[in-house]
């Protein structure tokens, strides 16, 4: 386009110069004069054209400069707005961090109060236990407690007093994806040599002596802290936390327990309390009432150690039981064929593949636990069960010391109440 315009201008200028030279020649000018007039006119036209072009170019440059200046002003305005937003965001983050710090401080103070109350209660309880032990020893003609039981009780007391209680987590996965959606927590005590004691070793002495509330409370505290740590990492998983019937029925312990959970009711969907089927069936009015109070805060329950699948699902639903753990081999051993269909021996009128659907109608999910082999999974998947747990998916593993250190209770937790007694043990 620019070349075409230049060509047209050139033709015009040549035409004008030719006309001027012809006019001079017609008026009697010599050819030399006409030629000079032709060249002069052409030069004048090009000079005029250059002047006009330069003027237009200068105007365009000035316009572009003004446009750039306006764009620069707009950019500066946007930068100032972004800077203001960043400042607001930084201030908001700082305020949020301060609020979280204040909330954590409040939680720690609440926990310290709870621990102190529990400390006093256990001191009182142990005093009575010493008196009862002395009375039993007298009534038995001076015969003392079995040496092994006495030693184990001392080991348990020392482990609690010196905080040698480890937290183990085992994954619970969705089926068939095998994606971890929950963890089950376990407490393990260590003796003075560092040997890990299994629950079967210490429960026999811990339960009769009323020490399960201390173990439950320590486990619960650590579960709450681990759930909060996972939430900070944006990991939406829950933890099954075992609770004993003794803790649920303890009228002096439970109010403080409930107060602590009320302060953490934002974790209601992530902390699930678990107790055995036998314990659930043995619960009395006090335990049922305390379960209902936890449920009123939004917490739910799970039943494990299931030995009979002929359950009252309406009763489970009323008690806010949301999960039912059934041993894999126990479930498979219950399967049998009747009249050409696969049924569960204890529920002969129900097709085995409908069992999980039946529990879901009551808001209960079945978790198959103790899964050890792939061949078990193939049969379990045919039953439409949604969750699995067992060594096949991951063994219970101790939380790393660095992580557990962040979930430690105050240093004097239970230590005052559980310190070694010089007499009676």
Backbone torsions as a table, in degrees:
resi	resn	phi	psi	omega
1	UNK	NA	-41.8	-179.5
2	UNK	-66.2	-39.0	178.9
3	UNK	-65.0	-39.8	179.1
4	UNK	-63.6	-43.0	179.2
5	UNK	-62.5	-43.3	179.8
6	UNK	-61.5	-40.7	179.1
7	UNK	-63.3	-43.5	-179.2
8	UNK	-65.4	-42.0	178.0
9	UNK	-62.1	-42.3	-179.2
10	UNK	-61.9	-44.8	177.7
11	UNK	-60.3	-40.8	179.9
12	UNK	-64.1	-44.7	-179.3
13	UNK	-64.7	-40.8	178.1
14	UNK	-62.2	-41.1	-180.0
15	UNK	-64.0	-43.7	-179.3
16	UNK	-63.4	-43.1	-179.8
17	UNK	-64.6	-37.9	179.5
18	UNK	-66.3	-40.9	179.3
19	UNK	-62.8	-43.4	-178.6
20	UNK	-62.6	-43.2	-177.9
21	UNK	-67.4	-38.3	178.0
22	UNK	-65.0	-40.2	178.8
23	UNK	-62.2	-42.4	178.8
24	UNK	-65.0	-40.6	-178.8
25	UNK	-64.7	-37.5	179.9
26	UNK	-69.6	-27.9	179.5
27	UNK	-84.2	5.8	174.9
28	UNK	104.6	8.5	179.9
29	UNK	-73.9	154.4	178.9
30	UNK	-75.1	160.5	177.5
31	UNK	-58.1	-35.2	179.7
32	UNK	-64.0	-41.8	179.0
33	UNK	-64.4	-40.3	178.9
34	UNK	-62.6	-41.7	179.9
35	UNK	-64.7	-40.8	179.1
36	UNK	-64.0	-38.8	178.9
37	UNK	-66.1	-37.0	179.6
38	UNK	-62.9	-46.8	-178.1
39	UNK	-67.7	-41.5	-178.3
40	UNK	-65.1	-41.8	-179.6
41	UNK	-64.3	-41.5	-179.6
42	UNK	-64.2	-41.1	179.0
43	UNK	-65.1	-40.8	179.2
44	UNK	-63.2	-39.9	179.5
45	UNK	-63.5	-44.2	-179.7
46	UNK	-66.7	-36.6	177.4
47	UNK	-63.1	-44.5	178.5
48	UNK	-62.4	-41.5	179.5
49	UNK	-62.5	-41.2	179.5
50	UNK	-64.5	-40.0	179.9
51	UNK	-63.5	-44.7	179.9
52	UNK	-63.2	-44.1	-178.5
53	UNK	-62.5	-43.0	-179.8
54	UNK	-63.4	-40.2	179.0
55	UNK	-62.1	-45.2	179.3
56	UNK	-64.4	-39.2	-179.9
57	UNK	-63.6	-43.4	179.6
58	UNK	-62.0	-40.0	178.4
59	UNK	-63.4	-40.0	179.2
60	UNK	-65.4	-40.6	179.1
61	UNK	-63.6	-44.1	178.7
62	UNK	-61.6	-39.1	178.4
63	UNK	-63.8	-42.0	179.3
64	UNK	-65.1	-39.2	178.5
65	UNK	-62.6	-43.5	178.3
66	UNK	-62.3	-39.7	178.8
67	UNK	-63.4	-42.5	178.7
68	UNK	-63.4	-41.0	178.8
69	UNK	-61.6	-43.3	178.2
70	UNK	-62.7	-42.8	179.0
71	UNK	-63.3	-38.3	178.8
72	UNK	-65.0	-40.3	177.9
73	UNK	-63.3	-42.3	178.5
74	UNK	-63.0	-41.7	179.6
75	UNK	-62.8	-43.6	178.1
76	UNK	-60.5	-40.9	178.9
77	UNK	-62.0	-43.3	179.1
78	UNK	-65.6	-39.8	178.1
79	UNK	-61.4	-42.3	178.7
80	UNK	-63.1	-39.9	178.6
81	UNK	-65.2	-43.6	178.3
82	UNK	-62.6	-41.8	179.0
83	UNK	-61.5	-40.3	178.3
84	UNK	-64.8	-40.9	179.0
85	UNK	-64.6	-42.1	178.9
86	UNK	-62.3	-41.6	178.7
87	UNK	-61.9	-42.8	178.0
88	UNK	-63.1	-40.8	-179.2
89	UNK	-64.9	-44.3	178.8
90	UNK	-60.9	-42.8	178.8
91	UNK	-64.4	-40.3	178.8
92	UNK	-64.0	-43.0	178.6
93	UNK	-62.6	-41.9	179.1
94	UNK	-63.0	-42.4	178.2
95	UNK	-65.1	-39.9	178.9
96	UNK	-63.9	-42.6	178.2
97	UNK	-62.6	-38.4	178.5
98	UNK	-66.0	-41.3	178.4
99	UNK	-62.3	-42.6	179.2
100	UNK	-64.0	-40.4	179.0
101	UNK	-62.9	-41.8	178.3
102	UNK	-65.2	-39.8	178.9
103	UNK	-63.9	-41.9	179.0
104	UNK	-65.2	-39.8	178.4
105	UNK	-62.6	-42.3	177.7
106	UNK	-61.5	-42.3	179.9
107	UNK	-62.8	-41.2	179.4
108	UNK	-64.1	-41.7	178.3
109	UNK	-63.4	-41.5	177.9
110	UNK	-61.3	-42.2	-179.1
111	UNK	-66.0	-39.9	178.8
112	UNK	-62.2	-40.8	176.7
113	UNK	-62.2	-43.9	179.1
114	UNK	-61.0	-43.7	-178.9
115	UNK	-64.7	-39.9	179.6
116	UNK	-63.8	-42.6	177.9
117	UNK	-63.3	-41.8	179.3
118	UNK	-67.0	-36.6	178.0
119	UNK	-57.5	-50.0	179.9
120	UNK	-62.1	-41.2	-177.7
121	UNK	-64.8	-41.9	-178.9
122	UNK	-69.1	-33.6	175.5
123	UNK	-59.1	-46.6	-179.4
124	UNK	-64.1	-42.6	-178.2
125	UNK	-64.1	-42.8	-179.2
126	UNK	-67.3	-32.3	176.5
127	UNK	-62.0	-43.6	178.3
128	UNK	-64.8	-38.7	-179.7
129	UNK	-64.2	-37.7	177.9
130	UNK	-64.0	-42.7	178.8
131	UNK	-63.9	-41.2	179.8
132	UNK	-66.2	-38.7	178.8
133	UNK	-64.0	-40.5	178.2
134	UNK	-64.0	-39.9	179.4
135	UNK	-65.9	-40.8	178.8
136	UNK	-63.9	-39.3	-179.8
137	UNK	-64.0	-39.1	178.8
138	UNK	-67.5	-43.6	-177.9
139	UNK	-67.0	-23.3	179.8
140	UNK	-92.8	18.9	176.4
141	UNK	71.0	33.7	176.1
142	UNK	86.4	-1.6	178.4
143	UNK	-71.7	133.5	-176.1
144	UNK	-96.1	171.4	177.9
145	UNK	-58.5	148.3	178.7
146	UNK	-54.1	133.7	-176.2
147	UNK	-54.8	-41.3	-178.2
148	UNK	-64.6	-45.3	-179.8
149	UNK	-63.5	-41.2	179.3
150	UNK	-62.9	-43.1	179.4
151	UNK	-64.6	-44.1	-178.7
152	UNK	-63.8	-40.0	178.0
153	UNK	-61.3	-41.1	178.2
154	UNK	-64.0	-40.3	178.8
155	UNK	-62.0	-43.8	179.6
156	UNK	-63.8	-45.4	178.9
157	UNK	-59.4	-45.3	-179.4
158	UNK	-64.4	-40.1	-179.8
159	UNK	-62.2	-41.0	178.1
160	UNK	-69.0	-44.3	-177.0
161	UNK	-64.3	-35.4	-177.5
162	UNK	-99.6	11.6	174.4
163	UNK	59.1	39.5	175.3
164	UNK	-93.7	59.1	179.6
165	UNK	-122.7	117.5	-177.1
166	UNK	-100.4	150.6	176.7
167	UNK	-105.5	125.6	176.8
168	UNK	-113.5	142.9	177.8
169	UNK	-125.6	136.8	175.5
170	UNK	-123.0	132.1	-176.7
171	UNK	-70.8	147.5	169.7
172	UNK	-118.6	124.1	-170.3
173	UNK	-112.2	156.2	172.8
174	UNK	-81.5	147.4	179.0
175	UNK	-114.3	140.1	3.8
176	UNK	-90.4	3.5	-172.5
177	UNK	-67.4	-28.8	-177.2
178	UNK	63.7	38.1	175.8
179	UNK	-96.1	132.0	-177.6
180	UNK	-67.4	123.1	179.2
181	UNK	-120.5	-21.0	177.3
182	UNK	-140.8	168.8	167.0
183	UNK	-131.3	147.5	168.4
184	UNK	-104.8	135.3	-178.1
185	UNK	-98.3	144.7	177.1
186	UNK	-132.9	145.4	173.9
187	UNK	-104.0	138.5	177.4
188	UNK	-131.7	129.0	178.3
189	UNK	-95.6	146.9	176.2
190	UNK	-116.7	139.8	176.3
191	UNK	-82.6	-175.7	-174.2
192	UNK	-65.8	-18.6	178.4
193	UNK	-88.1	-5.8	-177.8
194	UNK	93.2	0.0	179.2
195	UNK	-70.6	132.6	179.4
196	UNK	-80.6	128.2	178.9
197	UNK	-97.8	135.0	176.7
198	UNK	-81.7	155.5	-177.8
199	UNK	-54.3	-35.2	-178.9
200	UNK	-59.1	-26.3	-178.5
201	UNK	-77.0	-43.7	-171.4
202	UNK	-101.4	-16.4	-179.1
203	UNK	-64.7	-33.9	-177.1
204	UNK	-61.6	-28.8	178.0
205	UNK	-103.1	-27.5	-177.2
206	UNK	-70.9	-40.9	-177.8
207	UNK	-66.9	-49.9	179.7
208	UNK	-62.7	-28.7	-177.4
209	UNK	-90.9	5.1	176.4
210	UNK	72.9	26.0	-178.6
211	UNK	-92.0	-6.2	-177.3
212	UNK	-66.0	-31.5	178.3
213	UNK	-63.3	-37.4	177.8
214	UNK	-65.9	-43.9	-179.9
215	UNK	-65.9	-43.9	178.7
216	UNK	-59.3	-44.5	-175.9
217	UNK	-67.1	-40.4	177.8
218	UNK	-64.4	-43.1	178.8
219	UNK	-63.6	-43.1	-179.4
220	UNK	-62.6	-44.6	-179.8
221	UNK	-57.2	-45.8	-178.5
222	UNK	-68.4	-36.5	177.2
223	UNK	-61.2	-43.0	179.7
224	UNK	-61.3	-43.8	-179.2
225	UNK	-66.5	-38.6	179.3
226	UNK	-67.5	-40.3	177.9
227	UNK	-60.7	-42.5	179.1
228	UNK	-65.2	-37.6	178.3
229	UNK	-65.0	-42.8	178.8
230	UNK	-64.6	-37.2	179.4
231	UNK	-63.5	-36.8	177.8
232	UNK	-63.6	-29.7	178.0
233	UNK	-87.7	8.0	179.7
234	UNK	60.2	36.3	176.0
235	UNK	-103.4	110.1	-175.3
236	UNK	-86.3	78.3	178.4
237	UNK	-129.3	156.1	178.1
238	UNK	-112.6	165.4	-180.0
239	UNK	-126.5	129.1	173.1
240	UNK	-84.9	123.4	-175.8
241	UNK	-118.9	118.2	-178.5
242	UNK	-69.0	139.9	176.6
243	UNK	-135.6	136.3	-176.1
244	UNK	-87.1	157.7	175.7
245	UNK	-63.6	-31.3	178.4
246	UNK	-62.4	-39.4	179.0
247	UNK	-67.9	-40.5	179.6
248	UNK	-67.1	-29.0	-176.9
249	UNK	-96.6	0.3	-177.1
250	UNK	-84.4	106.2	-175.6
251	UNK	-67.2	-26.8	-179.0
252	UNK	-87.0	-29.9	-179.4
253	UNK	-83.0	-39.8	-167.9
254	UNK	-62.8	-38.4	179.8
255	UNK	-56.4	-41.3	178.0
256	UNK	-70.0	-37.9	176.2
257	UNK	-58.5	-46.9	-179.2
258	UNK	-65.2	-37.9	179.6
259	UNK	-62.8	-41.2	178.3
260	UNK	-63.4	-43.3	-179.8
261	UNK	-68.5	-32.6	177.4
262	UNK	-64.7	-34.8	176.2
263	UNK	-71.2	-13.0	180.0
264	UNK	-123.7	28.5	-175.7
265	UNK	-69.2	-10.1	173.3
266	UNK	-67.8	-13.6	178.5
267	UNK	-97.2	14.9	-174.5
268	UNK	-56.5	-34.2	-179.6
269	UNK	-82.5	-7.6	-174.3
270	UNK	-112.3	-13.5	178.1
271	UNK	-115.5	117.4	-179.5
272	UNK	-115.5	124.1	-179.3
273	UNK	-84.0	136.9	-175.1
274	UNK	-124.7	135.5	173.7
275	UNK	-143.2	160.0	-175.9
276	UNK	-73.3	159.1	179.1
277	UNK	-60.1	-42.1	179.2
278	UNK	-61.4	-43.2	178.8
279	UNK	-64.1	-40.8	179.3
280	UNK	-61.3	-42.2	-178.5
281	UNK	-73.0	-23.3	178.9
282	UNK	-88.8	-5.1	-175.4
283	UNK	-63.1	143.1	178.4
284	UNK	-102.9	-170.1	-178.8
285	UNK	-59.4	-37.1	-178.5
286	UNK	-66.3	-48.8	-179.4
287	UNK	-62.7	-41.5	179.3
288	UNK	-63.4	-39.0	179.6
289	UNK	-66.7	-40.1	179.7
290	UNK	-69.4	-36.0	174.5
291	UNK	-62.5	-40.6	-179.9
292	UNK	-64.4	-35.5	179.6
293	UNK	-69.0	-37.4	174.4
294	UNK	-65.7	-39.9	178.9
295	UNK	-64.1	-33.4	179.6
296	UNK	-65.5	-21.6	176.0
297	UNK	-85.9	-4.7	178.6
298	UNK	104.9	-2.0	-178.9
299	UNK	-81.0	149.9	-179.3
300	UNK	-122.1	177.8	-172.7
301	UNK	-131.0	160.0	176.3
302	UNK	-133.0	145.2	176.4
303	UNK	-108.7	127.8	173.3
304	UNK	-122.4	-173.1	-176.6
305	UNK	53.2	39.5	-178.8
306	UNK	-74.3	125.7	179.9
307	UNK	-115.4	-10.5	-178.5
308	UNK	-140.2	120.1	-178.1
309	UNK	-84.8	-6.7	177.1
310	UNK	-81.7	78.0	-171.5
311	UNK	-103.0	156.9	172.8
312	UNK	-88.9	91.7	-174.0
313	UNK	-67.5	-28.8	176.3
314	UNK	-65.3	-41.0	178.1
315	UNK	-64.8	-40.3	178.0
316	UNK	-63.0	-43.2	-179.7
317	UNK	-64.4	-39.7	178.3
318	UNK	-64.0	-31.2	179.8
319	UNK	-87.2	8.5	179.2
320	UNK	61.1	35.2	171.2
321	UNK	-80.7	118.3	-175.6
322	UNK	-107.4	-13.4	-177.5
323	UNK	-137.0	145.3	-179.3
324	UNK	-130.2	115.8	-178.9
325	UNK	-97.8	124.1	-178.6
326	UNK	-123.6	132.3	177.5
327	UNK	-61.4	136.9	-176.5
328	UNK	-59.5	-49.3	-177.5
329	UNK	-68.9	-36.5	176.9
330	UNK	-60.8	-42.6	178.3
331	UNK	-64.0	-45.6	-177.8
332	UNK	-68.0	-34.7	178.4
333	UNK	-67.5	-22.6	-179.5
334	UNK	-80.1	-13.0	-176.1
335	UNK	-79.1	136.4	176.2
336	UNK	-156.1	158.5	-179.4
337	UNK	-95.9	133.4	176.0
338	UNK	-138.8	123.1	179.5
339	UNK	54.5	38.8	175.1
340	UNK	80.3	6.3	177.7
341	UNK	-127.2	153.4	-178.3
342	UNK	-87.9	123.4	-177.9
343	UNK	-129.3	170.0	173.4
344	UNK	-96.8	131.1	-172.6
345	UNK	-54.2	-42.2	-178.4
346	UNK	-80.2	-8.9	177.0
347	UNK	-132.6	67.3	-171.8
348	UNK	-64.9	-20.0	-178.8
349	UNK	-86.3	-1.3	-175.9
350	UNK	-115.8	130.3	173.1
351	UNK	-63.1	134.6	-175.9
352	UNK	-58.7	-33.8	-179.0
353	UNK	-72.2	-10.4	180.0
354	UNK	-98.5	-1.5	-175.8
355	UNK	-63.4	-48.0	-179.3
356	UNK	-63.9	-37.0	178.0
357	UNK	-65.9	-35.7	178.1
358	UNK	-63.8	-47.1	-179.7
359	UNK	-64.8	-34.9	-179.8
360	UNK	-65.9	-29.1	177.4
361	UNK	-63.8	-22.1	176.7
362	UNK	-101.9	12.2	178.4
363	UNK	75.7	25.4	-176.0
364	UNK	-118.3	129.2	176.4
365	UNK	-100.8	138.1	178.6
366	UNK	-90.1	133.6	174.6
367	UNK	-118.6	121.2	177.2
368	UNK	-87.5	118.4	-178.0
369	UNK	-107.1	172.1	-179.8
370	UNK	58.0	41.5	176.2
371	UNK	-81.5	120.5	-173.4
372	UNK	-114.6	-22.3	-172.1
373	UNK	-138.8	152.8	179.9
374	UNK	-63.4	-33.8	-177.8
375	UNK	-65.0	-27.0	175.8
376	UNK	-68.1	-38.0	-178.6
377	UNK	-61.7	-41.2	-178.2
378	UNK	-57.3	-42.5	-179.7
379	UNK	-75.6	-35.3	-179.1
380	UNK	-65.6	-39.2	-179.6
381	UNK	-62.8	-30.1	178.1
382	UNK	-67.0	-18.6	-179.0
383	UNK	-92.1	4.1	176.8
384	UNK	61.2	35.2	176.7
385	UNK	-87.0	135.2	-168.4
386	UNK	-90.8	-15.8	-174.3
387	UNK	-138.7	151.4	179.4
388	UNK	-139.8	151.9	179.2
389	UNK	-146.2	142.5	178.6
390	UNK	155.9	174.9	-177.6
391	UNK	-63.4	-22.6	177.7
392	UNK	-62.6	-32.6	-177.9
393	UNK	-98.5	-13.6	179.9
394	UNK	149.2	133.2	178.8
395	UNK	-82.6	159.2	173.8
396	UNK	-59.9	130.8	-178.3
397	UNK	-126.4	140.4	179.8
398	UNK	-69.6	139.3	174.8
399	UNK	-67.2	139.0	-178.3
400	UNK	-58.0	147.0	-177.8
401	UNK	-56.2	-39.1	-178.5
402	UNK	-63.9	-38.5	179.4
403	UNK	-73.6	-42.8	-177.3
404	UNK	-65.1	-30.3	179.8
405	UNK	-61.7	-30.6	178.3
406	UNK	-75.1	-17.1	-178.6
407	UNK	-108.3	21.7	179.7
408	UNK	-78.7	139.2	172.3
409	UNK	-73.9	170.6	176.5
410	UNK	-53.2	151.8	-170.6
411	UNK	-61.3	-27.3	-177.0
412	UNK	-92.5	16.8	-177.7
413	UNK	-59.9	118.2	177.3
414	UNK	62.3	-9.5	-173.2
415	UNK	-61.9	-42.2	-179.1
416	UNK	-64.5	-40.5	-177.9
417	UNK	-76.0	-28.5	-172.8
418	UNK	-104.9	9.7	-178.1
419	UNK	-63.9	156.1	-174.9
420	UNK	-61.9	132.9	176.3
421	UNK	-95.9	140.0	-177.5
422	UNK	-79.9	-18.7	-175.3
423	UNK	-127.4	141.3	167.9
424	UNK	95.5	-8.8	-178.3
425	UNK	-117.9	NA	NA
